[in-house]
Amino acid sequence: MANQVGEVTMPRWVPLLGGVLGSTCCGLLLYAFSVFIRPLRAQFGWSASEVALAYAICCLVFGLMTFPAGRLSDKYGPRKVVLVGSIILAVGFFLVSTISTKWELYLWYGIVAAFGGGMIYLPPIATAPKWWPDRRALATGFAVVGLGLGSFIMGPLATKLIEVFGGALPVFKYVGIAMGIMGIAAAMCLSVPPAGWKPAGWSPPAPKAGAPKVGRDFTYEEAKGTSQFWMLYIAYFCGSFAGLMVIGHLAFHGTMEMTKVLEAAKGVAAGSLPKDSADIKQVAMNASFAVSSLAAFNALVRVLIGAIVDKVGTRVCFLATFSVQTLILLLLYPLGGTYVFLLLMAAIIGWNYGAMFTLFPATCLQYFGPTAQGSNYGLLFTAWGLAGFAGPYAAGYLLDIYKVYLIPFIVAAVVCAIGVVILFITKPPERKA
């Protein structure tokens, strides 16, 4: 159950730990940004779309960087790539604490920190299943579970620190330092097993009677030449667009709608409650708990769905999660002003959204094989980056126009429904002879 790396014996669970630590850094970077929208707007007077643009740029750069990171990981090994990425991520996030203009926010958070985060994210996903050929989907789930853990931690922590420091900027400084430490530790946990390695006592299962003939893995060039790859790409874009449209704005939506309910209950005019009142602070904290609810189920599903996929396959899981997600997105606006419903819907959205990050790499692995997984999934994940730019920014833009999240959430539901149709008609490619 171990491999020899220099003089150090490394059990095969160690790369899973590296994946958890690395993806937690990425979760801290990405999935709690909605708690910063209100304090940044209050401090600098920026519009919702101006703040959302920082998150959109971050998602775009993060997603696009995973492709070269996967190629570099296949060529030079995951440890070096993650180590360099951790340093860049920490420096960029730390320097957000020094900003005075929106352009600096776009540079340090949207470009530099995201560039480093993209280098950290992909290598563990490509590495972990190589150590667990007997539980590939489960290993993939562990490699991405930290995205949910990071946002689960960051939501209430950042909200509390913003209150303590009286603003958002100091939070970036201390979290940036923590990210650097975690990322470096993650890099030290990663290595690639020797060629031909397999767990002690395990042999690849014999093909079932009537099953398609087993062929060789696809090369990167062959994989991207299939229609199935680009069908998965479009479906990934649809699911990510819908999820990120909500995740990047969930806390702000909850704060807006619960404040309206609070004002109606007190019989006061809209906007008349002081921003620093105990009631308004409690509303903001409740909204951050919705982010944590989303994050907790986002993290939980990444491991559980891996175990389910290893039993029943990806197709059923895909159709179930995307269909339920479409329905919940339609209910989020009318029910978002009620704390209990907000928590419940956030949990379901987090579950369905988080499942994608196990299902898509597991499907890519199933369709095209592990040999070029770093490059194949690196390219596939750029769909998330494009969606990450389009979704949050579109939500901010539509919010500036309509002043509420009704239209953004309807758009998210429609795009998610398109993903359901695409996944329904996509079939595995014929393996290479």
Backbone hydrogen bonds, N-H to C=O, Kabsch-Sander energy under -0.5 kcal/mol:
donor,donor_aa,acceptor,acceptor_aa,energy
3,N,10,M,-1.7
5,V,3,N,-0.6
5,V,8,V,-2.7
6,G,4,Q,-0.5
8,V,5,V,-2.5
10,M,3,N,-2.4
10,M,8,V,-0.6
12,R,1,M,-2.3
14,V,11,P,-1.5
17,L,13,W,-1.7
18,G,14,V,-2.2
19,G,15,P,-2.0
20,V,16,L,-2.3
21,L,17,L,-2.6
22,G,18,G,-2.6
23,S,19,G,-2.6
24,T,20,V,-1.7
25,C,21,L,-1.7
26,C,22,G,-1.6
27,G,23,S,-2.2
28,L,24,T,-2.4
29,L,25,C,-1.8
30,L,26,C,-2.3
31,Y,27,G,-1.5
33,F,30,L,-0.9
35,V,32,A,-1.6
36,F,33,F,-2.0
37,I,33,F,-0.6
37,I,34,S,-0.7
38,R,34,S,-0.5
40,L,36,F,-2.2
41,R,37,I,-2.2
42,A,38,R,-2.5
43,Q,39,P,-2.3
44,F,40,L,-2.3
45,G,41,R,-2.1
51,V,47,S,-2.0
52,A,48,A,-2.7
53,L,49,S,-1.7
54,A,50,E,-0.7
54,A,51,V,-0.9
55,Y,51,V,-1.0
56,A,52,A,-2.5
57,I,53,L,-2.8
58,C,54,A,-2.1
59,C,55,Y,-2.5
60,L,56,A,-2.2
61,V,57,I,-2.8
62,F,58,C,-2.7
63,G,59,C,-2.7
64,L,60,L,-2.5
65,M,61,V,-2.1
66,T,62,F,-0.9
66,T,63,G,-0.5
67,F,64,L,-0.8
69,A,65,M,-2.0
70,G,66,T,-2.4
71,R,67,F,-2.1
72,L,68,P,-2.8
73,S,69,A,-2.4
74,D,70,G,-2.2
75,K,71,R,-1.5
76,Y,72,L,-3.6
77,G,72,L,-0.5
77,G,73,S,-1.6
81,V,77,G,-1.0
82,V,78,P,-2.4
83,L,79,R,-2.3
84,V,80,K,-2.1
85,G,81,V,-2.3
86,S,82,V,-2.3
87,I,83,L,-1.5
88,I,84,V,-2.0
89,L,85,G,-2.7
90,A,86,S,-2.3
91,V,87,I,-2.2
92,G,88,I,-2.5
93,F,89,L,-2.5
94,F,90,A,-2.3
95,L,91,V,-2.2
96,V,92,G,-0.7
96,V,93,F,-0.7
97,S,94,F,-1.6
98,T,95,L,-1.7
99,I,96,V,-1.5
105,L,101,T,-1.4
106,Y,102,K,-2.5
107,L,103,W,-2.0
108,W,104,E,-2.9
109,Y,105,L,-1.8
110,G,105,L,-1.5
111,I,106,Y,-0.8
111,I,107,L,-1.0
112,V,107,L,-2.7
113,A,108,W,-2.4
114,A,109,Y,-0.8
115,F,111,I,-2.3
116,G,112,V,-2.0
117,G,113,A,-2.4
118,G,114,A,-2.4
119,M,115,F,-1.2
120,I,116,G,-1.3
121,Y,117,G,-2.0
122,L,118,G,-1.0
125,I,121,Y,-0.7
125,I,122,L,-0.8
126,A,122,L,-1.7
127,T,123,P,-1.7
128,A,124,P,-2.8
130,K,127,T,-1.2
131,W,127,T,-0.8
131,W,128,A,-1.3
132,W,128,A,-0.8
135,R,132,W,-1.4
139,A,135,R,-2.6
140,T,136,R,-2.4
141,G,137,A,-2.2
142,F,138,L,-1.9
143,A,139,A,-1.8
144,V,140,T,-0.9
144,V,141,G,-0.7
145,V,141,G,-0.9
147,L,144,V,-1.5
148,G,144,V,-0.5
148,G,145,V,-0.9
149,L,145,V,-1.6
150,G,146,G,-3.3
151,S,147,L,-1.4
152,F,148,G,-2.3
153,I,149,L,-2.2
154,M,150,G,-2.6
155,G,151,S,-2.2
157,L,153,I,-1.5
158,A,154,M,-2.9
159,T,155,G,-1.9
160,K,156,P,-2.4
161,L,157,L,-2.6
162,I,158,A,-2.7
163,E,159,T,-1.6
164,V,160,K,-2.3
165,F,161,L,-3.1
166,G,162,I,-1.4
167,G,162,I,-0.9
171,V,168,A,-1.0
172,F,168,A,-0.8
172,F,169,L,-0.9
173,K,169,L,-0.9
174,Y,170,P,-1.4
175,V,171,V,-2.2
176,G,172,F,-2.0
177,I,173,K,-1.5
178,A,174,Y,-1.8
179,M,175,V,-2.5
180,G,176,G,-2.0
181,I,177,I,-1.8
182,M,178,A,-2.4
183,G,179,M,-2.9
184,I,180,G,-2.1
185,A,181,I,-1.9
186,A,182,M,-2.3
187,A,183,G,-2.1
188,M,184,I,-1.7
189,C,185,A,-0.6
189,C,186,A,-1.2
190,L,187,A,-1.4
197,W,194,P,-2.1
202,W,199,P,-2.0
211,A,208,K,-2.3
216,R,432,K,-1.5
218,F,368,F,-2.1
223,A,219,T,-2.7
224,K,220,Y,-2.2
225,G,221,E,-0.5
225,G,222,E,-0.7
226,T,223,A,-1.7
230,W,226,T,-1.0
231,M,227,S,-1.9
232,L,228,Q,-2.4
233,Y,229,F,-1.9
234,I,230,W,-2.2
235,A,231,M,-2.3
236,Y,232,L,-2.7
237,F,233,Y,-2.2
238,C,234,I,-2.4
239,G,235,A,-2.6
240,S,236,Y,-2.4
241,F,237,F,-2.9
242,A,238,C,-2.2
243,G,239,G,-2.2
244,L,240,S,-3.1
245,M,241,F,-1.9
246,V,242,A,-1.0
246,V,243,G,-0.5
247,I,243,G,-3.0
248,G,244,L,-2.0
249,H,246,V,-1.7
250,L,246,V,-1.3
253,H,249,H,-2.8
254,G,250,L,-2.8
255,T,251,A,-2.5
256,M,252,F,-2.6
257,E,253,H,-2.6
258,M,254,G,-2.6
259,T,255,T,-1.8
260,K,256,M,-1.7
261,V,257,E,-1.9
262,L,258,M,-2.3
263,E,259,T,-2.8
264,A,260,K,-2.3
265,A,261,V,-2.2
266,K,262,L,-1.9
267,G,263,E,-0.9
268,V,263,E,-2.2
272,S,269,A,-1.8
277,S,274,P,-1.7
281,K,277,S,-2.2
282,Q,278,A,-2.1
283,V,279,D,-2.0
284,A,280,I,-2.2
285,M,281,K,-2.1
286,N,282,Q,-2.7
287,A,283,V,-2.4
288,S,284,A,-1.8
289,F,285,M,-1.8
290,A,286,N,-1.3
291,V,287,A,-1.3
292,S,288,S,-2.0
293,S,289,F,-2.6
294,L,290,A,-2.5
295,A,291,V,-2.5
296,A,292,S,-3.0
297,F,293,S,-1.9
298,N,294,L,-2.2
299,A,295,A,-2.4
300,L,296,A,-2.6
301,V,297,F,-2.3
302,R,298,N,-0.7
303,V,299,A,-0.7
303,V,300,L,-0.8
304,L,300,L,-2.0
305,I,301,V,-3.2
307,A,303,V,-1.5
308,I,304,L,-2.0
309,V,305,I,-3.0
310,D,306,G,-2.0
311,K,307,A,-0.6
311,K,308,I,-1.1
312,V,308,I,-3.0
313,G,309,V,-2.1
317,C,313,G,-0.6
318,F,314,T,-2.9
319,L,315,R,-2.3
320,A,316,V,-2.2
321,T,317,C,-2.4
322,F,318,F,-2.5
323,S,319,L,-1.8
324,V,320,A,-2.2
325,Q,321,T,-2.2
326,T,322,F,-1.8
327,L,323,S,-1.6
328,I,324,V,-2.4
329,L,325,Q,-2.2
330,L,326,T,-1.1
331,L,327,L,-0.9
331,L,328,I,-0.5
332,L,328,I,-1.2
333,Y,329,L,-0.5
335,L,331,L,-1.7
336,G,332,L,-0.9
336,G,333,Y,-0.8
338,T,335,L,-1.5
339,Y,337,G,-0.6
342,L,338,T,-2.8
343,L,339,Y,-2.4
344,L,340,V,-2.4
345,M,341,F,-3.0
346,A,342,L,-2.3
347,A,343,L,-2.1
348,I,344,L,-2.0
349,I,345,M,-2.7
350,G,346,A,-2.6
351,W,347,A,-2.3
352,N,348,I,-2.6
353,Y,349,I,-2.8
354,G,350,G,-2.6
355,A,351,W,-1.7
356,M,352,N,-0.8
356,M,353,Y,-0.9
357,F,353,Y,-0.5
357,F,354,G,-1.1
358,T,355,A,-1.5
359,L,355,A,-2.9
360,F,356,M,-2.9
362,A,358,T,-1.9
363,T,359,L,-2.4
364,C,360,F,-2.7
365,L,361,P,-2.3
366,Q,362,A,-2.3
367,Y,363,T,-3.0
368,F,364,C,-2.4
369,G,365,L,-2.0
373,Q,370,P,-1.5
376,N,372,A,-3.2
377,Y,373,Q,-2.8
378,G,373,Q,-0.5
378,G,374,G,-1.3
379,L,375,S,-2.1
380,L,376,N,-2.2
381,F,377,Y,-2.7
382,T,378,G,-0.6
382,T,379,L,-1.1
383,A,380,L,-1.6
384,W,381,F,-1.0
385,G,381,F,-1.2
386,L,382,T,-2.3
387,A,383,A,-2.4
388,G,384,W,-2.8
389,F,385,G,-1.4
390,A,386,L,-2.4
391,G,387,A,-3.3
393,Y,389,F,-1.1
394,A,390,A,-2.3
395,A,391,G,-2.2
396,G,392,P,-2.2
397,Y,393,Y,-2.8
398,L,394,A,-2.7
399,L,395,A,-2.1
400,D,396,G,-2.1
401,I,397,Y,-1.3
402,Y,398,L,-3.1
403,K,399,L,-2.7
409,F,405,Y,-2.0
410,I,406,L,-1.7
411,V,407,I,-2.5
412,A,408,P,-2.1
413,A,409,F,-2.0
414,V,410,I,-2.2
415,V,411,V,-2.3
416,C,412,A,-2.2
417,A,413,A,-2.1
418,I,414,V,-1.6
419,G,415,V,-1.4
420,V,416,C,-1.4
421,V,417,A,-1.6
422,I,418,I,-2.0
423,L,419,G,-2.4
424,F,420,V,-1.8
425,I,421,V,-1.4
426,T,422,I,-0.8
432,K,216,R,-0.8
